[in-house]
Amino acid sequence: MRRLLKLSSRLLVINLLATLSYAQTQDTFPRVMIVSGNVQLSVGDSVQNVAVFQDTGGVEMDTTFNWSVKPDSLGKFNPTGLFTTTHEGEGYIFVSLDTLVDSVMVEVKATDEDDKQPSVGGEFFIVPGDTIIQIGTALQFTAHFRDTSGVVTDTSAQWSLKGQPVGTISDSGLLNAYSPGVVLVKAFLGNREQTAMVTAV
C-alpha cells in the first residue's frame, strides 16, 4: 500500500512538472508584437514599422497602435508607424495598445558623405514597391534608371534583404518567400539605394 502511495505521489509530481513546463512554453495572450524587427538606418532615412495584435485566443485582430521612440531625439513617427530619423544614436522603438507593449532596438547612423551629395543625372528606382507575397511563391524585382529627360532604362543593381528570415533574393532580384514575416528588399546602384517592404503571408 505504501509503495502504491509513493508511486502515485511520484506520478502526480511528474505530471505537475510536465504541465508547468508545457505552460511555460506557450505564448502569452493577448499581446502585441513588432514584426518588422530591429531597425538600422542613416540620418534622414525612413522605415515602415509593422505590428500585430493577438487576442486571448491568439487570433490576429486589426487595430490602431501607438508608436514611440526613446530617446525622442532619434526621430519621429506618423500615425501608421512610419519612422523618420533625425539624429544619430541608439535606442528603442515601442508599440503599445492599452497596457500591452513591445519594443525593438533602433540604431541611427550618421549619413555618409557620399549620401549627403545631391543626386545628379536622374533617378534610380525599383519595381515593384511595397507589396505582399504568398509563401512558396517568387517575385521578380527589377531596377531602373530615369534620366533627366525622363527616359527610363533597365539597369543592374546589387540586391539584399534586411529583416525577418522571410526568404532569399538572387543576384538578379528574384525573391523567393519561404516563411511568414516582413522584410526590406534593398537595391544598390553606386551610392544610391532603394528599398521596398515585402510582407510574406
C-alpha angles and dihedrals in degrees: 000000000000090000090053091050092049091048091048091049092051092049090049091052092047092050091048092050091047091050092050092047091050092048092051091056094054122097117253116239142236097040146145122226134190102224098180092076134215117343129228117176144149123246110282095023125121133210133185112234119206128202135177133206121214120195127219090286094050092253116144113240131192113246144139120263135204113233128198141158131215123240092035091214092073094076148292140271133223118215093267095057099263106150121203118190123226107169136024121253143089131276145117137290114217132199120190140183113184103306095344115102138176131176143191133193121261128197121188117193129197114265114262115248091241091055091052090064114095116254112257134184100032143308132302117209141159134223130251107030124203108345148155123245132190118240110256095030134098132229126199117221119197132195124221140181126212113199127211090271092057095252112145122211133176116253140181121252140178111250131206141157128231126187133030121011093261096145144291137294124210129223088261094054100259109150118204115194118211105157137032119261146081126288138170117235107211126196125189129199110175106304092340123100135188129184139194126192114228124194115199115204 
